[in-house]
Amino acid sequence: MNDTTSLLLQRSLATATKNLEVSMVKLSYGKQMTAMEDAANLIISEEMETQRRGSMQAIENAQTGLNMLSTAESGLSSINNNVQRIRELTIQRENGTYSEEDRAAIDAEIDGLTEDITRIAKSTKFNDVNLLEDVDSELSLQVGANADKELNSLNAGEALSGGVKADDLELDRTAPDFLDRIDEALNNINSKRSEIGAMQNRLESTVTSLFVQNENITSAQSRIIDVDVASEVSKLTQNQILQNSSASLMAQANQSAAIASILL
């Protein structure tokens, strides 16, 4: 075997082996590119990956915000039920057909409900933050994948702050305007629940939008980087044949050269 033939066979074997390794890596990872093969598309793909992962975290943030608002709304709902019951008892108490013992029993129930309201207002917490008393009006939720605060955050503090505090709900049943104060408390509770509900709707809409955005990014990224399995398997098979053929020819050539040298 002359030197030229030997070099050609060696080059063919090396090329087939290298291509075989590349195909195996692509099939193993399911990706069709490396930085060496397609640097431009790899950069685009990595930018998409950054955006996709940011969107997924934003979805988690929004869902955490929904859980927080749901906790606050649940607390307000319980308080609302108690205040409604206090209002019923107050009207019932004014009925002249009741004895002093009956009124004392009603008063005891009102006092118990008032204490329960205070307990709920002080214990409605999320991650150690009292949602009905201590929420910062600037509390924001990062619900976008990028840094622009105006476009990527929602101020949940607006819905929670200035809400129903325990002190505001310590109703004095002996006050002459007790019924008016009950109605005022109910109005405040309903107003705050309405604000929380509106914020929940915004967050749910944001989550839906983020899921759609994430699906679009994933689909676009897939078109760029996901390997065509059928095509890559075909290349793998072709390179296996070339590798085996080159190795076999080199072995035969070397064997022929050895026999020739013996004969000489």
C-alpha positions as CSV (number, residue, x, y, z in Angstrom):
1,M,0.0,0.0,0.0
2,N,1.5,3.3,-1.0
3,D,1.7,6.4,1.3
4,T,-1.1,8.2,-0.5
5,T,-3.6,5.4,-0.2
6,S,-2.6,4.9,3.5
7,L,-3.2,8.6,4.2
8,L,-6.6,8.6,2.4
9,L,-7.7,5.6,4.4
10,Q,-6.5,7.1,7.7
11,R,-8.3,10.4,6.9
12,S,-11.5,8.5,6.0
13,L,-11.4,6.5,9.2
14,A,-10.7,9.6,11.3
15,T,-13.6,11.6,9.6
16,A,-16.0,8.7,10.0
17,T,-15.1,8.2,13.6
18,K,-15.4,11.9,14.4
19,N,-18.8,12.2,12.7
20,L,-19.9,9.0,14.4
21,E,-19.1,10.5,17.8
22,V,-21.0,13.7,16.9
23,S,-24.1,11.8,15.9
24,M,-24.0,9.8,19.1
25,V,-23.7,12.9,21.2
26,K,-26.6,14.6,19.3
27,L,-28.8,11.5,19.8
28,S,-27.9,11.2,23.4
29,Y,-28.8,14.8,24.3
30,G,-31.5,15.3,21.6
31,K,-29.8,18.5,20.4
32,Q,-28.6,19.1,16.9
33,M,-26.0,21.8,17.4
34,T,-22.8,22.7,19.2
35,A,-21.2,26.1,19.5
36,M,-18.6,25.0,16.9
37,E,-21.3,23.9,14.4
38,D,-23.7,26.8,14.6
39,A,-22.6,29.6,17.0
40,A,-25.3,32.1,15.9
41,N,-28.3,29.7,16.4
42,L,-26.8,28.5,19.7
43,I,-26.8,32.1,21.0
44,I,-30.4,32.6,19.9
45,S,-31.3,29.3,21.6
46,E,-29.6,30.2,24.9
47,E,-31.4,33.6,24.9
48,M,-34.6,31.7,24.4
49,E,-33.7,29.4,27.3
50,T,-33.0,32.4,29.5
51,Q,-36.4,33.8,28.6
52,R,-38.1,30.4,29.1
53,R,-36.7,29.9,32.6
54,G,-37.5,33.4,33.6
55,S,-41.1,32.9,32.5
56,M,-41.3,29.7,34.5
57,Q,-40.1,31.5,37.6
58,A,-42.5,34.3,37.0
59,I,-45.3,31.7,36.8
60,E,-44.3,30.4,40.2
61,N,-44.2,33.9,41.6
62,A,-47.7,34.7,40.3
63,Q,-49.0,31.4,41.7
64,T,-47.4,32.2,45.1
65,G,-49.1,35.6,44.9
66,L,-52.5,33.9,44.2
67,N,-52.0,31.7,47.2
68,M,-51.2,34.7,49.4
69,L,-54.3,36.6,48.1
70,S,-56.5,33.5,48.6
71,T,-55.3,33.3,52.2
72,A,-56.2,36.9,52.8
73,E,-59.6,36.5,51.1
74,S,-60.3,33.4,53.2
75,G,-59.6,35.4,56.4
76,L,-61.8,38.3,55.3
77,S,-64.6,35.8,54.4
78,S,-64.5,34.3,57.9
79,I,-64.6,37.8,59.4
80,N,-67.4,38.8,57.2
81,N,-69.5,35.8,58.3
82,N,-68.9,36.7,61.9
83,V,-69.8,40.4,61.4
84,Q,-73.0,39.3,59.5
85,R,-73.9,37.1,62.5
86,I,-73.2,40.0,64.9
87,R,-75.6,42.2,62.9
88,E,-78.3,39.5,63.0
89,L,-77.9,39.1,66.7
90,T,-78.0,42.9,67.3
91,I,-81.3,43.2,65.4
92,Q,-82.6,40.2,67.3
93,R,-81.5,41.7,70.6
94,E,-83.6,44.8,70.0
95,N,-86.8,42.7,69.9
96,G,-88.9,43.5,73.0
97,T,-90.1,40.0,73.4
98,Y,-86.7,38.8,74.8
99,S,-86.0,38.6,78.5
100,E,-82.8,39.9,80.2
101,E,-81.5,36.3,80.3
102,D,-82.1,36.0,76.5
103,R,-80.3,39.3,75.9
104,A,-77.4,38.2,78.1
105,A,-77.0,35.1,76.0
106,I,-77.1,37.1,72.8
107,D,-74.5,39.5,74.3
108,A,-72.2,36.6,75.2
109,E,-72.4,35.3,71.6
110,I,-71.6,38.7,70.2
111,D,-68.6,39.1,72.5
112,G,-67.4,35.6,71.5
113,L,-67.8,36.5,67.8
114,T,-65.9,39.8,68.3
115,E,-63.0,38.0,70.0
116,D,-63.0,35.5,67.1
117,I,-62.8,38.4,64.6
118,T,-59.8,39.8,66.4
119,R,-58.1,36.4,66.4
120,I,-58.7,35.9,62.7
121,A,-57.4,39.4,61.8
122,K,-54.2,38.9,63.8
123,S,-53.6,35.3,62.6
124,T,-54.2,35.5,58.9
125,K,-50.6,35.3,57.7
126,F,-48.6,34.2,54.7
127,N,-44.9,33.5,55.2
128,D,-45.1,35.3,58.6
129,V,-46.6,38.5,57.1
130,N,-49.9,39.5,58.6
131,L,-52.1,40.0,55.5
132,L,-54.8,42.1,57.2
133,E,-52.6,44.4,59.3
134,D,-48.9,44.7,58.3
135,V,-48.8,44.5,54.5
136,D,-46.5,47.0,52.9
137,S,-48.4,49.0,50.3
138,E,-45.4,48.6,48.0
139,L,-45.4,44.8,48.1
140,S,-44.9,43.7,44.5
141,L,-44.9,40.4,42.7
142,Q,-42.4,39.8,39.9
143,V,-44.6,38.3,37.2
144,G,-42.4,38.8,34.1
145,A,-39.2,37.3,32.8
146,N,-37.4,40.6,32.5
147,A,-36.2,43.5,34.7
148,D,-38.6,46.2,33.6
149,K,-40.6,46.8,36.7
150,E,-43.4,48.7,35.0
151,L,-44.1,45.8,32.6
152,N,-43.1,42.8,34.8
153,S,-44.5,43.4,38.3
154,L,-47.8,43.8,40.0
155,N,-48.4,45.7,43.2
156,A,-50.3,43.2,45.4
157,G,-49.8,45.6,48.4
158,E,-52.4,47.9,46.9
159,A,-55.0,45.3,47.3
160,L,-54.0,44.2,50.8
161,S,-52.8,47.4,52.5
162,G,-55.1,49.7,54.5
163,G,-57.4,46.8,55.0
164,V,-59.4,45.5,57.9
165,K,-57.4,45.6,61.1
166,A,-58.3,44.0,64.4
167,D,-58.6,47.3,66.1
168,D,-61.2,48.4,63.6
169,L,-63.2,45.3,64.3
170,E,-63.3,45.5,68.1
171,L,-67.0,46.4,68.0
172,D,-68.5,47.8,71.2
173,R,-72.1,46.4,71.5
174,T,-72.9,49.0,74.1
175,A,-72.3,51.9,71.7
176,P,-75.4,53.8,70.5
177,D,-74.3,53.6,66.9
178,F,-73.4,49.9,67.1
179,L,-75.4,48.9,64.1
180,D,-74.0,51.7,62.0
181,R,-70.4,50.6,63.0
182,I,-71.3,47.1,61.9
183,D,-72.5,48.3,58.5
184,E,-69.3,50.3,58.1
185,A,-67.2,47.3,59.0
186,L,-69.1,45.2,56.4
187,N,-68.6,47.8,53.7
188,N,-64.9,47.9,54.5
189,I,-64.6,44.2,54.3
190,N,-66.5,43.9,51.1
191,S,-64.5,46.7,49.5
192,K,-61.2,45.0,50.4
193,R,-62.5,41.6,49.2
194,S,-63.4,43.2,45.9
195,E,-59.9,44.6,45.5
196,I,-58.3,41.3,46.3
197,G,-60.6,39.6,43.8
198,A,-59.6,42.0,41.1
199,M,-55.9,41.4,41.8
200,Q,-56.5,37.6,41.7
201,N,-58.1,38.0,38.3
202,R,-55.1,39.9,37.0
203,L,-52.7,37.3,38.3
204,E,-54.7,34.4,36.8
205,S,-54.7,36.3,33.5
206,T,-50.9,36.8,33.8
207,V,-50.3,33.1,34.5
208,T,-52.3,32.1,31.5
209,S,-50.4,34.6,29.3
210,L,-47.0,33.4,30.7
211,F,-47.9,29.8,30.0
212,V,-48.8,30.6,26.3
213,Q,-45.6,32.7,26.1
214,N,-43.5,29.8,27.5
215,E,-45.1,27.3,25.1
216,N,-44.3,29.6,22.1
217,I,-40.7,30.0,23.3
218,T,-40.3,26.2,23.8
219,S,-41.7,25.5,20.4
220,A,-39.4,28.0,18.7
221,Q,-36.4,26.8,20.6
222,S,-37.2,23.2,19.6
223,R,-37.2,24.1,15.9
224,I,-33.7,25.5,16.3
225,I,-32.0,22.9,18.5
226,D,-33.9,19.6,18.6
227,V,-32.3,16.9,16.6
228,D,-34.1,15.2,13.7
229,V,-33.8,11.6,15.1
230,A,-34.5,9.8,11.8
231,S,-31.9,11.9,9.9
232,E,-29.3,11.6,12.6
233,V,-29.8,7.8,12.9
234,S,-29.2,7.6,9.1
235,K,-26.0,9.6,9.4
236,L,-24.9,7.4,12.3
237,T,-25.5,4.3,10.3
238,Q,-23.6,5.8,7.3
239,N,-20.6,6.7,9.4
240,Q,-20.6,3.3,11.1
241,I,-20.3,1.7,7.6
242,L,-17.6,4.2,6.5
243,Q,-15.7,3.6,9.8
244,N,-15.9,-0.2,9.4
245,S,-15.0,-0.1,5.7
246,S,-12.0,2.2,6.3
247,A,-10.7,0.1,9.1
248,S,-11.2,-3.1,7.1
249,L,-9.4,-1.7,4.1
250,M,-6.5,-0.5,6.2
251,A,-6.2,-3.9,7.8
252,Q,-6.2,-5.6,4.4
253,A,-3.7,-3.2,3.1
254,N,-1.4,-3.7,6.0
255,Q,-1.7,-7.5,5.7
256,S,-0.9,-7.3,2.0
257,A,2.1,-5.2,2.7
258,A,3.3,-7.6,5.4
259,I,2.9,-10.6,3.0
260,A,4.8,-8.8,0.3
261,S,7.7,-8.0,2.6
262,I,7.9,-11.6,3.6
263,L,8.0,-12.8,0.0
264,L,10.8,-10.3,-0.7
